[in-house]
């Protein structure tokens, strides 16, 4: 349904983004796919990796919240963020 521009969710966020999704789908996905490939290549060069809600190591605590983030934010070491 998502790739048809249909969102089953009735939240304010879904209503706000429905037209954006439909517009993006109507113009084709080639540019978006090319941009995704570029971003994934850049992440790979930086030693980063993408973790989504579909991955086994996506944090359980994040998957249990409403309107969960689709992509896990970068982890910080136990010592906290590195000094700038």
C-alpha positions, 0 to 999 in steps of 0.5 A: 500500500505504501508504494501506491501512495496509501497510508493506513495510519490516520495520525496527524503526521500521516495526513501531513506526509500523504501528499508528499508521498503521493507526489514523490511516487508520481514523479518516479523513484529513480532520483530517490534510489540514486540518492539512497545509493550515494548515502549508503556508499558514503556511510560505508566509506565512513564505517557506518551502517544502517540499522532499521526496525526490520533488523534484529539488532534494532533496540527493543526499547525503541521498537516499543514506542509509538511513532518509532524512529525507522532508523536507529540513531548513532550509538555513543560510547559508554563514556558519552559523546567524544569532546569536540 
